[in-house]
């Protein structure tokens, strides 16, 4: 079968999309705490045959900038954060085939709890669940969860390795055919096919037995988005859907090759066991000129404070301590414990001198629809096809400029063009997320 794109909707259980200024858009819905808000998004994505709607999450509002939350609340900079699993379930009740992914941190939860939560969701959605594995990177999250500071970067991933190993261990402690449910004989399940995990490790002890049987797709799909060297090794070992963010075709191809190498090094097949999807901001319409008008409005929405606050959150460094044109010292750059790939790219692209806060804003594009794909069906489809055909990715994580219109525009204008080119499916392959992604079902016993 001809290779086809994977499509993911980048969702937020909050007052805005991943674009913090999206709530200011005149066409954005403002009832972000209602079930109907998320259910409408789900219905739109499913109409476009999206494989997955995925909820990003952080365990704190952005308050690293100036060590204060006042600006975050005043300007609506991702200050509302609902529980993504609860929101996901509301969306699941309004859809039949759309995959449903939510974020849970390996730093602030326990493996048994995460294993049970997502296996339960997988049952209740008939095999459509996915877990987005994050390690949590800023001090605000740590302080909300009882710690003073975020864990060191590589230590977070060491802990995450053992966490995922433990979760999968629980998921695989029931055989597929363990259930009997015979009311005549009185036998509910075969006890020889349900095992205790008895995990004892450096970070976790978790006994079992697990309390949720196998689900229709075996177990939830695992998502991960680490892009540092350590993050890529983690993704190569565990992830089935990998999210990446690249700036151009060549960088995407390098990332794609590197991730495939990590998958192979972990003893897995990158062609059958992994989908690599890159972030895409889009503004589309029936014609290029209409799309450019839409983008002109979107570009007026972000404020400077959006970028400074979100940079402080992502890099775990207080940008209020720096003048906009004051260069960072070597020690300050080394102290950044958040997204290392973002820091490194800014350092590389800022030239021979150390970057300033303004350089970080400009190069990272934080808080803006950075490098958006703007155009009619042909223009946007051309750019997606270029990245896909050149093996810079297997698909895309579509980020909306506003809700629900950003997703609706993409489904209305771009999806039919991709289908016309044979690059995108016209029907779901089956009822489970794994079937629709073309991923094998894990089997135990």
C-alpha positions in Angstrom: 0.0 0.0 0.0 1.2 3.5 -0.8 2.7 5.3 2.2 0.2 7.8 3.6 0.4 10.6 6.2 -0.4 10.3 9.9 -2.4 13.3 11.2 -2.6 14.4 14.8 -4.6 17.3 16.3 -2.5 19.3 18.8 -5.0 20.0 21.6 -5.0 21.8 24.9 -7.4 21.4 27.8 -7.1 25.1 28.6 -8.2 28.6 27.6 -6.2 28.6 24.3 -4.6 26.4 21.8 -0.8 25.9 22.0 -0.8 29.4 20.6 -1.3 31.4 23.9 -2.9 34.3 22.1 -5.5 32.2 20.3 -8.2 33.1 22.9 -8.0 36.7 21.7 -9.1 35.7 18.2 -12.6 37.1 17.5 -13.8 33.6 16.3 -12.4 31.6 19.2 -14.9 29.9 21.4 -14.6 30.9 25.0 -16.4 28.1 26.7 -13.2 26.1 27.2 -14.4 24.5 30.4 -17.5 22.9 28.8 -17.7 19.4 27.4 -19.2 20.7 24.2 -16.2 22.8 23.4 -14.0 19.6 23.2 -16.6 17.5 21.6 -17.0 19.9 18.7 -13.2 19.7 18.2 -13.4 15.9 18.3 -16.2 15.8 15.7 -14.3 18.1 13.4 -11.1 16.0 13.6 -13.0 12.8 13.1 -14.7 14.2 10.0 -11.2 14.9 8.7 -10.2 11.3 9.5 -7.5 12.4 11.9 -5.7 9.5 13.5 -5.4 11.1 16.9 -6.3 14.1 19.0 -3.6 14.6 21.6 -3.7 16.8 24.7 -0.5 18.5 25.9 -0.3 19.3 29.5 1.8 21.0 32.2 1.2 20.8 35.9 1.5 24.5 36.5 0.5 27.8 34.8 3.5 29.7 33.4 4.8 31.7 36.4 8.6 31.5 36.1 8.8 35.0 34.5 9.3 37.3 37.5 8.4 34.5 39.8 4.8 35.6 39.6 1.6 34.4 38.0 -0.1 37.8 37.8 0.8 38.4 34.1 -0.2 34.9 33.2 -3.7 35.4 34.6 -4.1 38.9 33.3 -3.1 38.0 29.7 -4.5 34.5 29.6 -1.2 32.9 28.9 -2.2 29.2 29.3 -3.4 30.0 32.8 -6.3 27.5 32.8 -5.3 23.8 32.7 -8.0 21.2 33.1 -7.2 17.6 33.7 -6.6 16.2 30.2 -7.7 12.6 30.9 -11.2 13.8 32.0 -11.4 16.1 29.0 -10.3 13.3 26.7 -13.1 11.1 28.0 -15.7 13.8 27.1 -14.3 13.9 23.6 -14.3 10.1 23.4 -18.0 10.1 24.1 -18.7 12.2 21.0 -16.5 10.2 18.6 -16.1 6.6 17.4 -12.8 6.3 15.6 -10.6 9.3 16.6 -7.6 8.2 18.7 -7.4 10.0 22.1 -4.1 10.9 23.7 -3.3 12.6 27.0 -0.2 13.6 28.9 0.9 12.1 32.2 4.3 12.9 33.8 6.7 10.2 34.8 8.1 12.6 37.5 5.1 13.3 39.6 2.9 10.2 39.3 3.3 6.5 40.1 3.5 3.8 37.4 0.6 1.7 38.7 -1.7 4.8 38.7 -0.8 5.8 35.1 -1.1 2.2 33.9 -4.5 1.8 35.4 -5.8 5.2 34.2 -4.8 4.7 30.6 -5.8 1.1 30.3 -9.2 2.1 31.7 -9.5 4.8 29.1 -8.5 2.3 26.4 -11.4 0.0 27.5 -14.0 2.8 27.7 -13.1 4.1 24.2 -12.9 0.6 22.6 -9.1 0.7 22.0 -8.4 4.4 21.1 -6.2 5.5 24.0 -2.7 6.9 23.9 -0.4 8.0 26.7 2.0 11.0 26.0 5.0 10.4 28.2 6.6 13.6 29.6 9.3 14.1 32.2 8.2 17.6 33.4 10.8 20.3 33.2 10.1 23.4 35.2 10.2 24.4 38.8 6.5 25.6 38.9 5.4 22.0 38.3 7.8 20.7 40.9 6.5 23.2 43.5 2.9 22.2 42.8 3.8 18.6 43.4 5.7 19.0 46.6 9.3 19.5 45.4 11.5 22.7 45.4 13.0 22.2 41.9 12.6 20.2 38.8 14.9 17.1 38.5 18.0 17.4 36.4 17.5 16.8 32.7 19.1 13.3 32.2 18.0 12.1 35.7 14.4 12.8 34.6 14.9 10.5 31.6 16.5 7.8 33.8 13.5 7.8 36.0 11.2 7.8 32.9 12.9 4.7 31.5 12.1 2.7 34.6 8.6 4.3 34.8 7.6 3.2 31.3 9.2 -0.3 31.9 7.0 -0.6 35.0 3.8 0.6 33.3 4.3 -1.8 30.3 5.1 -4.6 32.8 1.7 -4.1 34.4 -0.1 -3.8 31.1 1.5 -7.2 30.0 0.7 -9.0 33.3 -2.7 -10.2 32.0 -2.6 -12.6 29.0 -5.0 -11.8 26.1 -7.1 -14.9 26.9 -7.1 -14.7 30.7 -10.7 -13.8 31.0 -13.2 -16.7 31.0 -16.4 -15.1 32.5 -18.3 -18.4 32.6 -21.3 -18.0 34.9 -22.2 -21.7 34.7 -18.9 -23.0 36.0 -18.3 -19.9 38.1 -14.8 -19.3 36.7 -14.1 -15.6 36.0 -10.5 -15.8 34.8 -7.6 -18.1 34.6 -5.3 -17.3 37.6 -2.3 -18.9 35.7 -2.6 -16.1 33.1 -2.5 -13.2 35.5 0.9 -12.4 37.1 2.3 -10.1 39.7 4.9 -7.7 38.4 7.0 -7.5 41.6 9.1 -4.7 40.2 11.9 -3.5 42.4 14.1 -0.8 40.9 16.2 2.3 41.5 13.2 4.6 41.4 10.1 2.5 41.9 8.8 -0.6 43.7 5.5 -1.8 42.3 4.0 -5.2 43.2 0.8 -5.9 41.4 -1.2 -7.8 40.3 -2.6 -5.3 37.9 -6.3 -4.7 38.2 -7.3 -4.1 34.5 -7.4 -6.8 31.9 -6.0 -6.4 28.4 -7.8 -3.9 26.2 -9.0 -4.2 22.6 -5.7 -2.9 21.2 -3.5 -4.8 23.7 -2.5 -1.6 25.5 -2.5 2.1 24.8 -0.2 3.6 22.2 2.9 5.4 23.7 3.7 8.9 22.5 6.8 10.9 23.3 8.4 14.1 22.1 11.9 14.3 23.5 14.3 15.9 21.0 17.6 16.1 23.0 20.1 13.3 22.6 18.8 11.7 25.8 15.2 12.3 24.7 15.8 10.6 21.4 17.3 7.6 23.0 14.2 7.4 25.2 12.0 7.7 22.2 13.9 5.1 20.3 13.3 2.6 23.1 9.7 3.3 23.9 7.7 5.6 21.7 5.3 4.4 19.0 4.4 7.9 17.9 7.2 10.5 18.2 6.5 14.2 18.0 9.2 16.4 16.6 9.6 20.1 15.7 11.9 21.0 12.9 12.7 24.3 11.2 13.4 23.1 7.6 13.5 20.1 5.3 17.2 19.3 6.0 16.8 19.5 9.7 13.8 17.3 9.5 15.6 14.7 7.5 18.4 14.6 10.0 16.0 14.2 12.9 14.1 11.5 11.0 17.3 9.5 10.4 18.6 10.0 13.9 15.3 8.8 15.4 15.3 5.8 13.1 18.8 4.9 14.2 17.7 5.1 17.9 14.7 2.9 17.2 16.9 0.3 15.4 19.5 0.5 18.2 16.7 -0.4 20.6 15.9 -3.5 18.6 12.8 -2.2 17.0 11.7 -1.7 13.4 11.1 2.0 12.6 9.1 1.2 9.5 6.4 -0.8 11.3 6.6 0.2 14.9 7.0 4.0 14.9 5.4 7.1 13.4 7.3 10.3 13.4 5.1 13.5 13.2 6.3 17.1 13.0 4.6 20.2 14.3 2.8 22.3 11.6 1.1 25.6 12.3 -1.4 26.3 9.4 -3.6 29.1 8.2 -5.6 27.9 5.3 -8.7 28.9 3.2 -10.2 28.4 -0.2 -7.6 30.7 -1.7 -4.1 31.9 -0.9 -5.2 35.5 -0.5 -8.0 34.5 1.9 -5.5 32.5 4.0 -3.1 35.4 4.0 -5.8 37.7 5.3 -6.5 35.2 8.1 -2.9 35.0 9.0 -2.6 38.8 9.1 -5.2 38.8 11.9 -3.5 36.0 13.8 -0.1 37.7 13.7 -1.6 40.7 15.5 -2.7 38.6 18.5 0.6 37.7 20.3 2.1 40.1 22.9 5.7 40.4 23.9 4.8 39.1 27.4 3.5 35.9 25.8 6.9 35.0 24.4 8.8 36.0 27.5 6.5 34.1 29.8 6.5 30.9 27.6 10.3 31.0 27.2 10.7 31.2 30.9 8.4 28.2 31.3 10.0 26.1 28.6 13.6 26.8 29.5 13.1 27.0 33.3 14.9 30.3 33.4 13.5 33.7 34.5 13.7 36.0 31.5 12.6 38.9 33.7 16.2 38.9 35.1 17.6 39.8 31.6 17.2 43.0 29.6 15.9 42.3 26.1 19.2 43.1 24.5 21.5 41.9 27.3 23.5 38.8 26.3 23.3 35.7 28.4 26.4 34.6 30.1 27.9 31.2 29.5 27.0 30.2 33.0 23.4 31.3 32.5 23.1 29.3 29.3 24.6 26.2 31.0 22.1 26.6 33.9 19.0 26.3 31.6 17.4 23.0 32.5 14.3 23.0 30.3 14.2 22.3 26.6 17.8 21.8 25.6 17.1 21.5 21.9 15.5 25.0 22.0 18.4 26.5 23.9 20.9 24.9 21.6 19.2 26.0 18.4 19.1 29.6 19.7 22.8 29.5 20.6 23.7 28.1 17.2 21.6 30.5 15.1 22.4 33.7 17.1 26.0 33.8 15.7 29.3 34.2 17.4 28.0 36.2 20.3 25.9 34.8 23.1 22.2 35.3 22.5 20.0 37.9 24.1 16.4 37.5 25.3 15.4 39.2 22.0 17.3 36.5 20.1 15.5 33.8 22.1 12.2 35.4 21.2 13.0 35.7 17.5 14.7 32.3 16.9 12.4 30.2 19.0 9.2 31.8 17.8 7.8 31.1 21.2 4.3 32.5 21.6 3.8 33.0 17.8 2.6 30.9 14.9 6.2 30.4 13.9 6.9 29.4 10.3 3.2 28.8 9.6 2.0 27.2 6.4 -0.2 29.8 4.9 -2.2 29.3 1.7 -5.0 27.6 -0.1 -5.4 23.8 -0.4 -2.6 23.5 -3.0 0.0 25.7 -1.2 -0.4 24.0 2.2 -0.6 20.5 0.7 2.5 21.2 -1.3 4.5 22.0 1.8 3.2 19.0 3.7 3.9 16.7 0.8 7.4 18.0 0.4 8.3 17.1 4.0 6.5 13.8 3.9 7.9 12.6 0.5 11.5 13.6 1.5 11.3 11.5 4.7 11.5 14.4 7.1 8.4 12.9 8.8 5.6 10.3 8.6 2.9 12.9 9.4 2.0 16.1 11.1 0.8 17.5 14.5 -1.6 20.2 13.4 -1.6 23.3 15.6 -4.7 25.5 15.3 -4.5 29.3 15.3 -8.0 29.4 17.0 -10.7 27.0 18.0 -12.6 25.5 16.4 -12.0 27.4 13.2 -8.3 26.5 12.7 -9.1 22.8 12.7 -12.2 23.3 10.6 -10.3 25.2 7.9 -7.7 22.5 7.7 -10.3 19.7 7.4 -12.4 21.6 4.9 -9.6 22.8 2.6 -6.4 20.7 3.0 -7.6 17.2 3.8 -9.6 16.8 0.5 -6.5 17.9 -1.4 -4.3 15.4 0.4 -6.8 12.7 -0.3 -7.0 13.7 -4.0 -3.2 13.2 -4.2 -3.4 9.8 -2.5 -1.3 11.0 0.4 -4.1 10.6 3.0 -6.7 7.9 3.8 -10.4 8.4 3.0 -11.6 6.0 5.7 -10.4 4.7 9.0 -8.7 1.2 8.8 -10.5 -0.1 11.9 -11.9 0.6 15.3 -8.7 0.9 17.3 -6.0 3.5 17.2 -3.3 0.9 16.5 -5.2 -0.3 13.4 -5.5 3.2 12.1 -1.9 4.0 12.7 -0.8 0.7 11.1 1.0 -0.4 14.3 1.1 -4.0 15.4 -0.9 -5.1 18.4 1.3 -6.2 21.4 0.6 -9.8 22.3 1.6 -11.5 25.6 1.0 -15.0 26.9 
